[in-house]
Amino acid sequence: MSRFDELRKIRCLLAIFMAALVISGATAFAIETELTTLCSVFGIDSDAENTSIAHFLQSTKESFTEMNQKAPQIAYGYDWLAFAHIVIALLFIGPYRDPIGNKWVIQWGLIACAAILPLALICGIIRQIPPYWRLIDCSFGIIGAIPLLLCLKYIKALENRHKGNE
């Protein structure tokens, strides 16, 4: 594999990773609308006899609606959550431009992906999030680690090629 191929793969993986971060963060801006749409599409309402996941989605939607009516300032935290996703995505521009010099960003990203697991499992219990939803949250860390691990593999190949040329 040539240096160009390794760089192309790293950049493609990072572009996908950054886009996923931005998209997942952007969903925090309109969470109430998204929950309302999701419940509507799947025919979930407070009158129907709902499954566990349907009940969770409906009660979450109702809670957000009530919160936005009584204390809309609390939703400002979700704006900051979205902003944080976007800023974190921007951090990966460094390894996109110079993978070897910014390998630490990839390593940091892997640590962040691993940290999702205890956060989702511990805080999920505290916040009474259903177990299946905690597993969905954990999957973000696991799935996010895959492109970053591949990037490290390709960066190592670039480093070895670079050392061989010295």
CNS distance restraints for C-alpha pairs under 8 A (distance, minus, plus):
assign (resid   1 and name CA) (resid   5 and name CA) 6.16 0.50 0.50
assign (resid   1 and name CA) (resid   6 and name CA) 6.92 0.50 0.50
assign (resid   2 and name CA) (resid   6 and name CA) 6.42 0.50 0.50
assign (resid   3 and name CA) (resid   7 and name CA) 6.19 0.50 0.50
assign (resid   3 and name CA) (resid 158 and name CA) 6.40 0.50 0.50
assign (resid   3 and name CA) (resid 161 and name CA) 7.64 0.50 0.50
assign (resid   4 and name CA) (resid   8 and name CA) 6.04 0.50 0.50
assign (resid   5 and name CA) (resid   9 and name CA) 6.16 0.50 0.50
assign (resid   6 and name CA) (resid  10 and name CA) 6.17 0.50 0.50
assign (resid   6 and name CA) (resid 154 and name CA) 5.67 0.50 0.50
assign (resid   6 and name CA) (resid 155 and name CA) 7.59 0.50 0.50
assign (resid   6 and name CA) (resid 157 and name CA) 7.70 0.50 0.50
assign (resid   6 and name CA) (resid 158 and name CA) 6.99 0.50 0.50
assign (resid   7 and name CA) (resid  11 and name CA) 6.07 0.50 0.50
assign (resid   7 and name CA) (resid  99 and name CA) 7.90 0.50 0.50
assign (resid   7 and name CA) (resid 154 and name CA) 7.72 0.50 0.50
assign (resid   8 and name CA) (resid  12 and name CA) 6.05 0.50 0.50
assign (resid   9 and name CA) (resid  13 and name CA) 6.09 0.50 0.50
assign (resid   9 and name CA) (resid 151 and name CA) 7.72 0.50 0.50
assign (resid   9 and name CA) (resid 154 and name CA) 7.68 0.50 0.50
assign (resid  10 and name CA) (resid  14 and name CA) 6.09 0.50 0.50
assign (resid  10 and name CA) (resid  96 and name CA) 7.13 0.50 0.50
assign (resid  10 and name CA) (resid  99 and name CA) 7.68 0.50 0.50
assign (resid  10 and name CA) (resid 150 and name CA) 7.80 0.50 0.50
assign (resid  10 and name CA) (resid 151 and name CA) 5.23 0.50 0.50
assign (resid  10 and name CA) (resid 154 and name CA) 6.66 0.50 0.50
assign (resid  10 and name CA) (resid 155 and name CA) 7.65 0.50 0.50
assign (resid  11 and name CA) (resid  15 and name CA) 5.96 0.50 0.50
assign (resid  11 and name CA) (resid  96 and name CA) 5.37 0.50 0.50
assign (resid  12 and name CA) (resid  16 and name CA) 6.29 0.50 0.50
assign (resid  13 and name CA) (resid  17 and name CA) 6.14 0.50 0.50
assign (resid  13 and name CA) (resid 147 and name CA) 5.67 0.50 0.50
assign (resid  13 and name CA) (resid 148 and name CA) 7.62 0.50 0.50
assign (resid  13 and name CA) (resid 150 and name CA) 8.00 0.50 0.50
assign (resid  13 and name CA) (resid 151 and name CA) 7.03 0.50 0.50
assign (resid  14 and name CA) (resid  18 and name CA) 5.93 0.50 0.50
assign (resid  14 and name CA) (resid  92 and name CA) 6.98 0.50 0.50
assign (resid  14 and name CA) (resid  96 and name CA) 6.50 0.50 0.50
assign (resid  14 and name CA) (resid 147 and name CA) 7.33 0.50 0.50
assign (resid  14 and name CA) (resid 148 and name CA) 7.66 0.50 0.50
assign (resid  14 and name CA) (resid 151 and name CA) 7.77 0.50 0.50
assign (resid  15 and name CA) (resid  19 and name CA) 6.04 0.50 0.50
assign (resid  15 and name CA) (resid  96 and name CA) 7.95 0.50 0.50
assign (resid  16 and name CA) (resid  20 and name CA) 6.13 0.50 0.50
assign (resid  17 and name CA) (resid  21 and name CA) 6.31 0.50 0.50
assign (resid  17 and name CA) (resid  89 and name CA) 7.78 0.50 0.50
assign (resid  17 and name CA) (resid 144 and name CA) 7.14 0.50 0.50
assign (resid  17 and name CA) (resid 147 and name CA) 7.08 0.50 0.50
assign (resid  18 and name CA) (resid  22 and name CA) 6.25 0.50 0.50
assign (resid  18 and name CA) (resid  89 and name CA) 4.71 0.50 0.50
assign (resid  18 and name CA) (resid  90 and name CA) 7.40 0.50 0.50
assign (resid  18 and name CA) (resid  92 and name CA) 6.98 0.50 0.50
assign (resid  19 and name CA) (resid  23 and name CA) 6.05 0.50 0.50
assign (resid  19 and name CA) (resid  89 and name CA) 7.53 0.50 0.50
assign (resid  20 and name CA) (resid  24 and name CA) 5.94 0.50 0.50
assign (resid  21 and name CA) (resid  25 and name CA) 5.99 0.50 0.50
assign (resid  21 and name CA) (resid  85 and name CA) 5.62 0.50 0.50
assign (resid  21 and name CA) (resid  86 and name CA) 6.66 0.50 0.50
assign (resid  21 and name CA) (resid  88 and name CA) 7.63 0.50 0.50
assign (resid  21 and name CA) (resid  89 and name CA) 5.87 0.50 0.50
assign (resid  22 and name CA) (resid  26 and name CA) 5.97 0.50 0.50
assign (resid  22 and name CA) (resid  82 and name CA) 7.79 0.50 0.50
assign (resid  22 and name CA) (resid  85 and name CA) 5.87 0.50 0.50
assign (resid  22 and name CA) (resid  86 and name CA) 5.06 0.50 0.50
assign (resid  22 and name CA) (resid  89 and name CA) 6.49 0.50 0.50
assign (resid  23 and name CA) (resid  27 and name CA) 6.46 0.50 0.50
assign (resid  24 and name CA) (resid  28 and name CA) 7.38 0.50 0.50
assign (resid  24 and name CA) (resid  82 and name CA) 7.81 0.50 0.50
assign (resid  24 and name CA) (resid  85 and name CA) 7.48 0.50 0.50
assign (resid  25 and name CA) (resid  29 and name CA) 7.70 0.50 0.50
assign (resid  25 and name CA) (resid  81 and name CA) 6.68 0.50 0.50
assign (resid  25 and name CA) (resid  82 and name CA) 4.06 0.50 0.50
assign (resid  25 and name CA) (resid  83 and name CA) 6.99 0.50 0.50
assign (resid  25 and name CA) (resid  84 and name CA) 7.52 0.50 0.50
assign (resid  25 and name CA) (resid  85 and name CA) 4.94 0.50 0.50
assign (resid  25 and name CA) (resid  86 and name CA) 6.60 0.50 0.50
assign (resid  26 and name CA) (resid  30 and name CA) 7.80 0.50 0.50
assign (resid  26 and name CA) (resid  82 and name CA) 5.35 0.50 0.50
assign (resid  26 and name CA) (resid  85 and name CA) 7.98 0.50 0.50
assign (resid  27 and name CA) (resid  31 and name CA) 6.24 0.50 0.50
assign (resid  27 and name CA) (resid  34 and name CA) 7.76 0.50 0.50
assign (resid  27 and name CA) (resid  82 and name CA) 7.32 0.50 0.50
assign (resid  28 and name CA) (resid  78 and name CA) 5.49 0.50 0.50
assign (resid  28 and name CA) (resid  79 and name CA) 6.59 0.50 0.50
assign (resid  28 and name CA) (resid  81 and name CA) 6.81 0.50 0.50
assign (resid  28 and name CA) (resid  82 and name CA) 5.48 0.50 0.50
assign (resid  29 and name CA) (resid  78 and name CA) 6.32 0.50 0.50
assign (resid  29 and name CA) (resid  79 and name CA) 5.56 0.50 0.50
assign (resid  29 and name CA) (resid  82 and name CA) 6.43 0.50 0.50
assign (resid  30 and name CA) (resid  34 and name CA) 6.11 0.50 0.50
assign (resid  31 and name CA) (resid  35 and name CA) 6.04 0.50 0.50
assign (resid  32 and name CA) (resid  36 and name CA) 6.11 0.50 0.50
assign (resid  32 and name CA) (resid  61 and name CA) 6.26 0.50 0.50
assign (resid  32 and name CA) (resid  64 and name CA) 5.88 0.50 0.50
assign (resid  32 and name CA) (resid  65 and name CA) 6.48 0.50 0.50
assign (resid  33 and name CA) (resid  37 and name CA) 6.10 0.50 0.50
assign (resid  34 and name CA) (resid  38 and name CA) 6.01 0.50 0.50
assign (resid  35 and name CA) (resid  39 and name CA) 6.06 0.50 0.50
assign (resid  35 and name CA) (resid  57 and name CA) 7.06 0.50 0.50
assign (resid  35 and name CA) (resid  58 and name CA) 7.92 0.50 0.50
assign (resid  35 and name CA) (resid  60 and name CA) 7.81 0.50 0.50
assign (resid  35 and name CA) (resid  61 and name CA) 5.45 0.50 0.50
assign (resid  36 and name CA) (resid  40 and name CA) 6.09 0.50 0.50
assign (resid  36 and name CA) (resid  61 and name CA) 6.33 0.50 0.50
assign (resid  37 and name CA) (resid  41 and name CA) 6.01 0.50 0.50
assign (resid  38 and name CA) (resid  42 and name CA) 6.28 0.50 0.50
assign (resid  39 and name CA) (resid  43 and name CA) 5.83 0.50 0.50
assign (resid  39 and name CA) (resid  44 and name CA) 4.65 0.50 0.50
assign (resid  39 and name CA) (resid  45 and name CA) 6.77 0.50 0.50
assign (resid  39 and name CA) (resid  54 and name CA) 7.81 0.50 0.50
assign (resid  39 and name CA) (resid  57 and name CA) 7.04 0.50 0.50
assign (resid  39 and name CA) (resid  58 and name CA) 6.65 0.50 0.50
assign (resid  40 and name CA) (resid  44 and name CA) 6.08 0.50 0.50
assign (resid  40 and name CA) (resid  45 and name CA) 7.61 0.50 0.50
assign (resid  44 and name CA) (resid  48 and name CA) 6.87 0.50 0.50
assign (resid  44 and name CA) (resid  50 and name CA) 7.07 0.50 0.50
assign (resid  44 and name CA) (resid  54 and name CA) 6.21 0.50 0.50
assign (resid  44 and name CA) (resid  58 and name CA) 6.62 0.50 0.50
assign (resid  45 and name CA) (resid  58 and name CA) 6.39 0.50 0.50
assign (resid  46 and name CA) (resid  58 and name CA) 6.62 0.50 0.50
assign (resid  50 and name CA) (resid  54 and name CA) 5.25 0.50 0.50
assign (resid  50 and name CA) (resid  55 and name CA) 5.34 0.50 0.50
assign (resid  51 and name CA) (resid  55 and name CA) 5.93 0.50 0.50
assign (resid  52 and name CA) (resid  56 and name CA) 6.20 0.50 0.50
assign (resid  53 and name CA) (resid  57 and name CA) 6.17 0.50 0.50
assign (resid  54 and name CA) (resid  58 and name CA) 6.03 0.50 0.50
assign (resid  55 and name CA) (resid  59 and name CA) 5.97 0.50 0.50
assign (resid  56 and name CA) (resid  60 and name CA) 6.00 0.50 0.50
assign (resid  56 and name CA) (resid 130 and name CA) 7.78 0.50 0.50
assign (resid  57 and name CA) (resid  61 and name CA) 6.06 0.50 0.50
assign (resid  58 and name CA) (resid  62 and name CA) 6.17 0.50 0.50
assign (resid  59 and name CA) (resid  63 and name CA) 6.06 0.50 0.50
assign (resid  60 and name CA) (resid  64 and name CA) 6.21 0.50 0.50
assign (resid  61 and name CA) (resid  65 and name CA) 6.16 0.50 0.50
assign (resid  62 and name CA) (resid  66 and name CA) 6.12 0.50 0.50
assign (resid  63 and name CA) (resid  67 and name CA) 5.98 0.50 0.50
assign (resid  64 and name CA) (resid  68 and name CA) 5.97 0.50 0.50
assign (resid  65 and name CA) (resid  69 and name CA) 6.26 0.50 0.50
assign (resid  66 and name CA) (resid  70 and name CA) 6.09 0.50 0.50
assign (resid  67 and name CA) (resid  71 and name CA) 5.25 0.50 0.50
assign (resid  67 and name CA) (resid  72 and name CA) 6.24 0.50 0.50
assign (resid  67 and name CA) (resid  74 and name CA) 7.49 0.50 0.50
assign (resid  68 and name CA) (resid  72 and name CA) 4.15 0.50 0.50
assign (resid  68 and name CA) (resid  73 and name CA) 7.72 0.50 0.50
assign (resid  68 and name CA) (resid  74 and name CA) 7.68 0.50 0.50
assign (resid  68 and name CA) (resid  75 and name CA) 6.99 0.50 0.50
assign (resid  71 and name CA) (resid  75 and name CA) 8.00 0.50 0.50
assign (resid  72 and name CA) (resid  76 and name CA) 7.48 0.50 0.50
assign (resid  73 and name CA) (resid  77 and name CA) 7.94 0.50 0.50
assign (resid  74 and name CA) (resid  78 and name CA) 7.87 0.50 0.50
assign (resid  75 and name CA) (resid  79 and name CA) 6.80 0.50 0.50
assign (resid  76 and name CA) (resid  80 and name CA) 6.50 0.50 0.50
assign (resid  77 and name CA) (resid  81 and name CA) 6.22 0.50 0.50
assign (resid  78 and name CA) (resid  82 and name CA) 6.22 0.50 0.50
assign (resid  79 and name CA) (resid  83 and name CA) 6.20 0.50 0.50
assign (resid  80 and name CA) (resid  84 and name CA) 6.02 0.50 0.50
assign (resid  81 and name CA) (resid  85 and name CA) 6.47 0.50 0.50
assign (resid  82 and name CA) (resid  86 and name CA) 6.50 0.50 0.50
assign (resid  83 and name CA) (resid  87 and name CA) 6.20 0.50 0.50
assign (resid  84 and name CA) (resid  88 and name CA) 6.02 0.50 0.50
assign (resid  85 and name CA) (resid  89 and name CA) 6.17 0.50 0.50
assign (resid  86 and name CA) (resid  90 and name CA) 6.34 0.50 0.50
assign (resid  87 and name CA) (resid  91 and name CA) 6.50 0.50 0.50
assign (resid  88 and name CA) (resid  92 and name CA) 7.16 0.50 0.50
assign (resid  89 and name CA) (resid  93 and name CA) 7.56 0.50 0.50
assign (resid  91 and name CA) (resid 105 and name CA) 7.39 0.50 0.50
assign (resid  92 and name CA) (resid  96 and name CA) 6.25 0.50 0.50
assign (resid  92 and name CA) (resid 105 and name CA) 6.73 0.50 0.50
assign (resid  92 and name CA) (resid 106 and name CA) 7.68 0.50 0.50
assign (resid  93 and name CA) (resid  97 and name CA) 6.18 0.50 0.50
assign (resid  94 and name CA) (resid  98 and name CA) 6.04 0.50 0.50
assign (resid  94 and name CA) (resid  99 and name CA) 7.23 0.50 0.50
assign (resid  94 and name CA) (resid 102 and name CA) 5.84 0.50 0.50
assign (resid  94 and name CA) (resid 105 and name CA) 7.63 0.50 0.50
assign (resid  95 and name CA) (resid  99 and name CA) 4.02 0.50 0.50
assign (resid  95 and name CA) (resid 100 and name CA) 7.16 0.50 0.50
assign (resid  95 and name CA) (resid 101 and name CA) 7.19 0.50 0.50
assign (resid  95 and name CA) (resid 102 and name CA) 4.77 0.50 0.50
assign (resid  95 and name CA) (resid 103 and name CA) 6.31 0.50 0.50
assign (resid  95 and name CA) (resid 105 and name CA) 6.81 0.50 0.50
assign (resid  95 and name CA) (resid 106 and name CA) 7.35 0.50 0.50
assign (resid  98 and name CA) (resid 102 and name CA) 6.05 0.50 0.50
assign (resid  99 and name CA) (resid 103 and name CA) 5.64 0.50 0.50
assign (resid  99 and name CA) (resid 155 and name CA) 6.29 0.50 0.50
assign (resid 100 and name CA) (resid 155 and name CA) 6.04 0.50 0.50
assign (resid 100 and name CA) (resid 158 and name CA) 7.44 0.50 0.50
assign (resid 100 and name CA) (resid 159 and name CA) 6.74 0.50 0.50
assign (resid 102 and name CA) (resid 106 and name CA) 7.48 0.50 0.50
assign (resid 103 and name CA) (resid 107 and name CA) 6.51 0.50 0.50
assign (resid 103 and name CA) (resid 152 and name CA) 7.36 0.50 0.50
assign (resid 103 and name CA) (resid 155 and name CA) 7.43 0.50 0.50
assign (resid 104 and name CA) (resid 108 and name CA) 5.98 0.50 0.50
assign (resid 105 and name CA) (resid 109 and name CA) 6.06 0.50 0.50
assign (resid 106 and name CA) (resid 110 and name CA) 6.32 0.50 0.50
assign (resid 106 and name CA) (resid 148 and name CA) 6.03 0.50 0.50
assign (resid 106 and name CA) (resid 151 and name CA) 7.51 0.50 0.50
assign (resid 106 and name CA) (resid 152 and name CA) 7.05 0.50 0.50
assign (resid 107 and name CA) (resid 111 and name CA) 6.39 0.50 0.50
assign (resid 107 and name CA) (resid 148 and name CA) 7.93 0.50 0.50
assign (resid 107 and name CA) (resid 152 and name CA) 7.97 0.50 0.50
assign (resid 108 and name CA) (resid 112 and name CA) 6.25 0.50 0.50
assign (resid 109 and name CA) (resid 113 and name CA) 6.15 0.50 0.50
assign (resid 109 and name CA) (resid 145 and name CA) 7.73 0.50 0.50
assign (resid 109 and name CA) (resid 148 and name CA) 7.26 0.50 0.50
assign (resid 110 and name CA) (resid 114 and name CA) 6.19 0.50 0.50
assign (resid 110 and name CA) (resid 145 and name CA) 5.70 0.50 0.50
assign (resid 110 and name CA) (resid 148 and name CA) 6.63 0.50 0.50
assign (resid 110 and name CA) (resid 149 and name CA) 7.62 0.50 0.50
assign (resid 111 and name CA) (resid 115 and name CA) 6.12 0.50 0.50
assign (resid 112 and name CA) (resid 116 and name CA) 6.51 0.50 0.50
assign (resid 112 and name CA) (resid 141 and name CA) 7.69 0.50 0.50
assign (resid 113 and name CA) (resid 117 and name CA) 7.61 0.50 0.50
assign (resid 113 and name CA) (resid 140 and name CA) 7.50 0.50 0.50
assign (resid 113 and name CA) (resid 141 and name CA) 4.12 0.50 0.50
assign (resid 113 and name CA) (resid 142 and name CA) 6.68 0.50 0.50
assign (resid 113 and name CA) (resid 144 and name CA) 6.37 0.50 0.50
assign (resid 113 and name CA) (resid 145 and name CA) 5.96 0.50 0.50
assign (resid 114 and name CA) (resid 118 and name CA) 7.95 0.50 0.50
assign (resid 114 and name CA) (resid 141 and name CA) 6.00 0.50 0.50
assign (resid 114 and name CA) (resid 142 and name CA) 7.44 0.50 0.50
assign (resid 114 and name CA) (resid 145 and name CA) 7.87 0.50 0.50
assign (resid 115 and name CA) (resid 119 and name CA) 6.39 0.50 0.50
assign (resid 115 and name CA) (resid 141 and name CA) 7.69 0.50 0.50
assign (resid 116 and name CA) (resid 120 and name CA) 5.92 0.50 0.50
assign (resid 116 and name CA) (resid 137 and name CA) 7.63 0.50 0.50
assign (resid 116 and name CA) (resid 138 and name CA) 6.14 0.50 0.50
assign (resid 116 and name CA) (resid 140 and name CA) 7.70 0.50 0.50
assign (resid 116 and name CA) (resid 141 and name CA) 5.54 0.50 0.50
assign (resid 117 and name CA) (resid 121 and name CA) 6.11 0.50 0.50
assign (resid 117 and name CA) (resid 137 and name CA) 7.87 0.50 0.50
assign (resid 117 and name CA) (resid 138 and name CA) 5.10 0.50 0.50
assign (resid 117 and name CA) (resid 141 and name CA) 6.76 0.50 0.50
assign (resid 118 and name CA) (resid 122 and name CA) 5.71 0.50 0.50
assign (resid 118 and name CA) (resid 123 and name CA) 7.94 0.50 0.50
assign (resid 119 and name CA) (resid 123 and name CA) 5.54 0.50 0.50
assign (resid 119 and name CA) (resid 124 and name CA) 7.42 0.50 0.50
assign (resid 120 and name CA) (resid 124 and name CA) 5.14 0.50 0.50
assign (resid 120 and name CA) (resid 134 and name CA) 5.61 0.50 0.50
assign (resid 120 and name CA) (resid 135 and name CA) 7.85 0.50 0.50
assign (resid 120 and name CA) (resid 137 and name CA) 6.21 0.50 0.50
assign (resid 120 and name CA) (resid 138 and name CA) 6.23 0.50 0.50
assign (resid 121 and name CA) (resid 125 and name CA) 6.40 0.50 0.50
assign (resid 121 and name CA) (resid 134 and name CA) 6.12 0.50 0.50
assign (resid 121 and name CA) (resid 135 and name CA) 7.98 0.50 0.50
assign (resid 121 and name CA) (resid 138 and name CA) 7.80 0.50 0.50
assign (resid 122 and name CA) (resid 126 and name CA) 6.56 0.50 0.50
assign (resid 123 and name CA) (resid 127 and name CA) 5.93 0.50 0.50
assign (resid 124 and name CA) (resid 128 and name CA) 5.87 0.50 0.50
assign (resid 124 and name CA) (resid 129 and name CA) 4.85 0.50 0.50
assign (resid 124 and name CA) (resid 130 and name CA) 7.48 0.50 0.50
assign (resid 124 and name CA) (resid 131 and name CA) 7.81 0.50 0.50
assign (resid 124 and name CA) (resid 134 and name CA) 6.06 0.50 0.50
assign (resid 125 and name CA) (resid 129 and name CA) 6.08 0.50 0.50
assign (resid 125 and name CA) (resid 130 and name CA) 7.90 0.50 0.50
assign (resid 129 and name CA) (resid 133 and name CA) 6.51 0.50 0.50
assign (resid 129 and name CA) (resid 134 and name CA) 6.56 0.50 0.50
assign (resid 130 and name CA) (resid 134 and name CA) 6.45 0.50 0.50
assign (resid 131 and name CA) (resid 135 and name CA) 6.36 0.50 0.50
assign (resid 132 and name CA) (resid 136 and name CA) 6.40 0.50 0.50
assign (resid 133 and name CA) (resid 137 and name CA) 6.28 0.50 0.50
assign (resid 134 and name CA) (resid 138 and name CA) 6.17 0.50 0.50
assign (resid 135 and name CA) (resid 139 and name CA) 6.17 0.50 0.50
assign (resid 136 and name CA) (resid 140 and name CA) 7.00 0.50 0.50
assign (resid 137 and name CA) (resid 141 and name CA) 7.49 0.50 0.50
assign (resid 138 and name CA) (resid 142 and name CA) 6.57 0.50 0.50
assign (resid 139 and name CA) (resid 143 and name CA) 5.77 0.50 0.50
assign (resid 140 and name CA) (resid 144 and name CA) 5.70 0.50 0.50
assign (resid 141 and name CA) (resid 145 and name CA) 6.10 0.50 0.50
assign (resid 142 and name CA) (resid 146 and name CA) 6.87 0.50 0.50
assign (resid 143 and name CA) (resid 147 and name CA) 7.80 0.50 0.50
assign (resid 144 and name CA) (resid 148 and name CA) 6.95 0.50 0.50
assign (resid 145 and name CA) (resid 149 and name CA) 5.94 0.50 0.50
assign (resid 146 and name CA) (resid 150 and name CA) 6.31 0.50 0.50
assign (resid 147 and name CA) (resid 151 and name CA) 6.10 0.50 0.50
assign (resid 148 and name CA) (resid 152 and name CA) 6.31 0.50 0.50
assign (resid 149 and name CA) (resid 153 and name CA) 6.35 0.50 0.50
assign (resid 150 and name CA) (resid 154 and name CA) 6.33 0.50 0.50
assign (resid 151 and name CA) (resid 155 and name CA) 5.99 0.50 0.50
assign (resid 152 and name CA) (resid 156 and name CA) 6.05 0.50 0.50
assign (resid 153 and name CA) (resid 157 and name CA) 6.45 0.50 0.50
assign (resid 154 and name CA) (resid 158 and name CA) 6.24 0.50 0.50
assign (resid 155 and name CA) (resid 159 and name CA) 6.11 0.50 0.50
assign (resid 156 and name CA) (resid 160 and name CA) 6.13 0.50 0.50
assign (resid 157 and name CA) (resid 161 and name CA) 6.13 0.50 0.50
assign (resid 158 and name CA) (resid 162 and name CA) 6.00 0.50 0.50
assign (resid 159 and name CA) (resid 163 and name CA) 6.12 0.50 0.50
assign (resid 160 and name CA) (resid 164 and name CA) 6.15 0.50 0.50
assign (resid 161 and name CA) (resid 165 and name CA) 6.41 0.50 0.50
assign (resid 162 and name CA) (resid 166 and name CA) 6.72 0.50 0.50
